[in-house]
């Protein structure tokens, strides 16, 4: 495949470009601020539609994986115009470019398109975002559907991995680094999610691209868990002091934007059709532990 990845220096994009390069695919890595480690590197402002159309046309990809997004939920709520430009209008630009290039488009959406009242959401469940981040990503989904014949929309949940990316420390790494420093942390007991290891998601995405899956698929951890219990299990597997993890509730948080109480995802549809499976809790944290060990040696 000839793959163009937007957001190639991010947590998911960087892992996709790494694994795709190792698999022998031709990779074009689009980035905004931090230079990616893999592929032919192209500076890309996702807010500039003319630039998107030009860059992608010049690259002649047969596959586009659109990872670039503004993912900070409170930032999206505080600056709705910027969130719209990146998450909605930027996605429209990528969708147009994919259509012009005749390329297969994969769009990375979010579990936050749901209101969190139900949990273990399936692909056919009604979307009802309760914050502007989820709203802007849902509008991106609608743009992809309206503009492209060959597309795949992926909804993950709390992506984490062994390395920081784009200057950000992901949820799992933040927990581990805090506990290693013997810092007390407050973790929610009443918000339920399906944390997603970036390596597992990148592998399954590449298989999905090879098979050209179409439509909407939930691709997340194959489990539902509270953020608190996820943190406890991390501490147990890594041999860290779990008494440093303190219980708090969503009502204790001083957030700008609302969060869904239970945005966990049902991933049975993806697991039925793909050889690579979405991982359970213990297996995914086990892989994370090995990757962190390997990163420390390199």
Secondary structure, 3 states (H helix, E strand, C coil): CEEEEECCCCHHHHHHHHHHHHCCCEEEEEECCCCCCCCEEEECCCCCHHHHHHHHHHHCCCEEEECCCCCCHHHHHHCHHHHHHHHHHHHHHHHHHHHHHCCEEEEECCHHHCCCCCCCECCCCCCCCCCHHHHHHHHHHHHHHHHCCCEEEEECCCEECCCCECCECCHHHHHHHHHHCCCCEEEECCCEECCEEHHHHHHHHHHHHHHCCCEEEECCCCCCEEHHHHHHHHHHHHCCCHHHEEEECHHHCCCCCCCCCECCECCHHHHHHCCCCCCCHHHHHHHHHHHHHHHHHC
